[in-house]
């Protein structure tokens, strides 16, 4: 049992992240390694009564009496629950409980059945109280959750305020002031502060202890969870301006974009394919195609085959392990591929889901068809390697008919042209007007009529 308790999720997370990065990022990672996870530290060795007394005292104590009573009840229940799991420290008990694998939104669910007899009306208030108490344990440095826990689904909303009040008030005050002085939007400023607090939650210490490697590790973790190119890492430059990093550290976040070309295995492994044999054949297929295509094409091919094709099948048909698809399975997959669900806000603010055509659906379907046909061809040339995976292609030629798509594309193009045509004379006149003319105000009426407003000449 002792060997089991020494397993550190942070170390496992670091190894998994390092396996996903490209050669350029790996070289930067070697130059600036993240802080290693330590098995024990003083605050996680505290006894139950000492830790509880600390959490109920300033600066952790709440301002109102009712809130303080609820907070005490939640902390007692949480510490009692952790004490039921094996381990010498709170961190070991946290890992042994399995809570770290569930993310910061759902980790409390195993406690629900145990606590419901004590609080039949618990519901949302019980869950909310337990989540806040867990963040208090994190801010008190009694536990250090993994990056996966902190980012699933996102860092807790109250993390920054609690971390600033309990861990590093002066550091967060300076970071907030520098953040407010930038021209970034409010959302980006909020997320940037949350990124800095996330590093403290996982690694411990204060803002002054953050290293370049910690930021690199967070950057790779965020990159694997979001399709957005902007990962709110502007806090790195702010910390650099505060003198947190040494002079040899990169001055801007441009260094975080130097991924380098990923290998076929890394491209496929981003999608978490469960069936290992199918994962291996997808990797082998990309390796065969790699010499003939550029890296962007290879990247898109991995998305089509690994993400939109096989991983989608695994989510809807757990346990699937063969490329030979049943007609009903193939038909349902093609329907999901050609459409996507988008969440939109209505006039009253309610969020609804709408389905609309996927712009690159036919392109991805063509990539899957080429995958099946290539394997069938290669099976005749190298039967020992490819013949076990030869299967009837689930995509027929008529499935790739482009006439309707081309007509829809032309319709959208023509509509854009009609929308942009009225103000064209105004822009043409502005381009060729004399240098001594006053600037032309382009109003809504001008754009609608296409006629430029009157221009008053002036002499200097």
N, C-alpha and C positions, 0 to 999 in steps of 0.2 A: 504493500500500500504506500510505503514511503516514496518509492520511485514514481508512482502515479501522481503524487501530490506535487512533485517538483516540475511537472509539465507546465510550461509557461505559454499562454496563448499569445502574448506579445512576441515571443521569439518565433513561434509558428507563423504568425502574421508577417513578420519581417522576412522570413525565408520565402513565403509565398509571394510577397510583393517583389522581392529581388529576382525571383524567377520570371517575372513578367516584363521586366524593363529591358530596353534595348542596349546596344553596346556603348553608346555615348553616355546614357544615363548611368550605366553600370560603372563606367570609368569615374564619373563624378561621385558616385556612391562610395567607391573605394577611397577617393580623396577625402570625402567628408562623410564618414559612416555615422549612422544614427546612434544615439546612446543605447547601450544594451540594457535589456530588462534585468533587474537584479532580483534575486529570489526573496529577499527580506529587507526591511528597513524599519527604523524605530517605531513609526506611528502604526504600522500594521501589526506590530508585536504587542500593542497595548491590550490590557485585559478588558473585559466587557464593561465593568463598572467605570473604569478610568476613561474609556472611549465615550461612553454614554454621558458622563459628567462633562466632558469636553464639548460634545456636540450640543448640549443643552445650555452651555454658557456662551458668553460673547466671544467672538463675533458671530457664532452660528445661531444663537437664540433669536427667535422671532420677536417682533415688537409687540404684537397683541397677545393677550392671555389665551384667548380661544385658539389662535393659531399655534401657540406654544404647547397647549395641551394636546392638540392633534399631532403635532410634530413629535412629542415625546412618545405618544402611543405608537406612531408609525416606526420610530427608531427602535423601540423596545421589540416590536414584532419582527422587524427586519433582522436585528441582531440575534434574536432567539432562533429565527429560521436559519440563519447562517451557522449558528452554533450547533445545529443538528447535523451538519456535514463534517466530514473528517478534515483535519488540518490543524496545524499549530498556529498559523497566523490567519488574519481575516482575508488576506489575499488567497491563501490556499483554500479556505472554505468557499470563497467566492467562485474560484475555478471549479472546485469539486461539485458545487451546486448545479452547474450547467447553465447558470444565468448568463454567463458571458457569451454563450453561443446563440442567444435569442434576440439580441439587439436591445436598445434602451427603451423600446416601446412595449415589448411583450415579455420581458424577463420575469415579471411578477406573477404571471399566470399560474405557475406551479404552486404558488402560495395561496391562490384564491380558494381552493377547496379546503385548505387547512384553516384559513381565517374566516370563511363564510359563517360557520356557527357562532363565531365571536362577534361578527358584524353582518347580520343578515341583510341590512340595507346598504352594504358597502358600495358596490357598483363603481361608478366613475370616481367618486370621491376617494374610495379606498385605493384604487389604482393610482390616482394622481398623488395622493399622500406618499405612497410607497416609492413612486418615481422621484419625488422631491427628496425623500430620505436617502435614496441611493446616490443622488447627486451630492448630498451633504457628505456621505462617506467618501465619495471621490474627492471633493474639495478638501476634506480633512486628511487626505492622503492615506486613508485606512485601506482602500482598495485602489488598484490601477487597472481599469478595464482595457480591453484590447481596442485597437483602432476600428475593428469591425463592429464592436458594440457601440462605440461612440458615433459611428457614421450610419447606423442602421436604425431608423431610416435617415436620421440627421441628428446632429448634436443637440442636446436638450436646450430648450429656449432660455431657461434660467441659469444656464451654466456660467455665462459671462458675469452676471451680477453676483452670483455666489462666489465664484472664483476671485473676482475683484475685491469682494468684501472680506474674504477669509484667507486668501493665499498671498496675494501680492497687490495691495491697494495702490501703492505708489507707482508700480510698474504699469498697471492697467490705466491709471489716471493719465500718465504720460502717453501711453499708446493711444488712448481714446482721443486725447487732445490732438495728437499728430494725425489721427485718422479723420477727425472732423475738419482739419485744415486742408484736406485733399478735396479734389473736385469730384470724387466718386459719389455715386448715388447712395441713398440711405440703406438700401438693401445690401449693397456690396460692402458698406462699412460694417453693418451688423454681422454679416457672414465672416468678414475678415477677422473681427474680434473673436468670433466663435472658433475660428481656426486656431488662433493662438491659445485659447482656453482649452481646446481639445488636446493640444500637445502637452500642456501641463497635466491634464487628467491622465494621460497615458504614460508619461515619462516622469512626472513629479517635478518638484522644484518650482522656481519662479520664472518670470519672463527672461531674466538675465542668464538663466541656465540653458535656454533653448540653443540648440546647435543647428548648423546648416543641414546636417544629416537628418535631424528630426523633421525639418521642413521638406526635405526630399522624400522622406518616407510618407509623410502626409500627402504630398503631391501625387505620388504614385497611387496611393489608396483612393484618393478622390477621383483620379483619372479613370480608375476602373469602375466607378460607380455612377458616373455622369457623362452624358454626351456633350455637355457644354464645354466649350473651349476655355472660357473664363472660369477658373476654379477658386476665385476669391483668395488668391495668395498674395495680394498686395501688402498684407501685414509683414511679409518678409522684408521688403524694402524699408518699411517703417522701423522694424527692429534693427535693421542694418544702420539706419540713420541714428538710432539710439545708442549705437556702439556695442550692441549685444554680440555681434560676430567679429572675428578678427579681420585684419586688413587683407588677408589672402582670400576671404570669402567673396563669391560673386556679388557684385553691387546691385544687380537687378534680377528680376524673376525670369529673364530670358533664358538663363541657364536651365530652368526647370522644363523648358520645351525641347531640350536636346535629347530626345528619346533615342534616335537612331533607328535603323530598320530592325523590326522584330522578326524572329524566325517563324517559320510556319507553325511550329509547335506552340510558340507563345501567342500567335494570332488565334489559334483554335482554343487554347486553354482559357482565354478570356471569357468564354461563354459557359464554362463549368459543365461540360458534357459528362454525363454519368456513365454511359456505356463505353468502357475503355476500348474494346475492339473497333467500334465505329469511330471513336476519337482518333485512333491510330491510323485508320484508313483515310480519314480526312486530312491528317497531317501528311501522310505519304502522297496523297493526291496533290496537295499544295507544293510539296517538294518537287514533284514531277513538272508542275506548271511554272515553278519559280524562274527557271532560266529564260523562259520565253516572254515573261510579262514584267512590267515595272512594279514597284512596291505598292503603289496606290491601287493598281488593279488586283494585286494579291490580297491587299487589305480588304477590298470590297468583296472579293471572292470568299474570303474567310467569313465575312459577315453573312453573305447569302447562304453558304453551306453550313457553317457552324451555328450561327445565331438564328437566322430566319427559317432555316430548314430543320436541322436535326434537333437543336435545343427546343424549338417550338413543339416538335413531335414528342419529345420527352416530357415536356410540361403537361401536355394533354393526354399522353398515353404512357404513363410510368411503366418502366420495365421493357420498353421496346428495344430490340437488339438486332433487327434485321433491316436491310435496305429494301427488302421485298414487301411493299406496302399493300394492304388491303384496299380495294377500290373506295370504300367509305372513308377510310383514314386519309387517303390521298386527296379525295374530293374536299373533305373538311379542311385539310391543310391549305389547299390552293385558295379556298375562299378566305381563310385568315390571312394569307399572304397578300392577296389583292386588295384588302381593306385594312384600315387601321382605326383605332378608337382614339378620339381626341376629346379632352375635357374643355368645355366652354362655359363662360359665365353668362347667365341670362340677364334681362333688364332689371330683375329684382334681386340680383346677386346670387341666385341659386346656381350651383355647379351641376351641369348635366353632361352626359357622354353622348357624343355623336360619332357615327361611323362614316368614313369617307374613303375614297380610293387611295391606295398607296401609290405615290408617284413612280417609284422604281420597282413596283411589283412584278411587272413582266420581265424586267431585266434580271431580277433575282430568280424568277422561274426559269429563264433561259440558262442561267448559270447552273441550276440544278439539273436541267435536262442534259447539258453538256457533260456534267459530272457522270451521269449514268451512262451516256453513250461512250465517253472516253474509257470508262472501266470495262465496258463490253468489248471495245476494240483492243485494249491492252490485255484482256484476258486471253485473247487468241495469240498474242505475241509472247506473253509471259504467264502461262496458266498457273504456275505454282504460287505466284504472288497475288494475282488479281482475280482469278477464276472464282474463288470462294465468295467474292463480293459482287459478281455480275448478277444483275436482276433486271426484270422488265422496268422500263422507264415509266413512271407514273404520269408523265407530262406528254400529251399528244401534240403533234404539230399545230393543230387547230387551236390549242390553248394559248399559243403565242401569237395569234392574229393581232396585228397592230393597227388595222384600219380604224377601229373605233378610238383607239388611243391617239392616233395621229389627228383625227378629226377634232377630238377634244383639245389637243395641244394647239392646233391652228385656231380654234375658237378662242382660247385664252389669249393667244398672241394678238389676234385681231382686236379683241376687247381692250387690251393694253394700248394698242395703237390708237384706237378711237378715244381713249381717255387722255392720251398725251398729245393728240393732234391740235386741239384748239389753241393752246398757248404757244405753238411753234412759231407763228409770225412775230409774236412779242420777243421771243428769244433771238430770232434772226435779226430783228430791228435793233435790239440791244447790242448785238455783236458788231454791227456795222455802223452804229451811230457815231456822230462826230465826237471828238474828245471833250469839247466844251459844252456838251449837253448834260443836263442834270440827270441823276439816276432815275430810272423808270420804275415807278411803283407798280408791281404786278398784283392786282386785286383779284378777288373772286370773279368780279364782273368781266375783267380783262380776259381771264382764263376761259370764261364761258363763251365770250363773243369772238375771241381771237384777234380783236382789234386793239392796237396799243393805245394807251391813254395819251393825252396831249403832252407834248414835251416842250418845255420852255428853254430856249437857248439863252446862254449867258456868256458874257465876255469877261475875261480876267484882266 
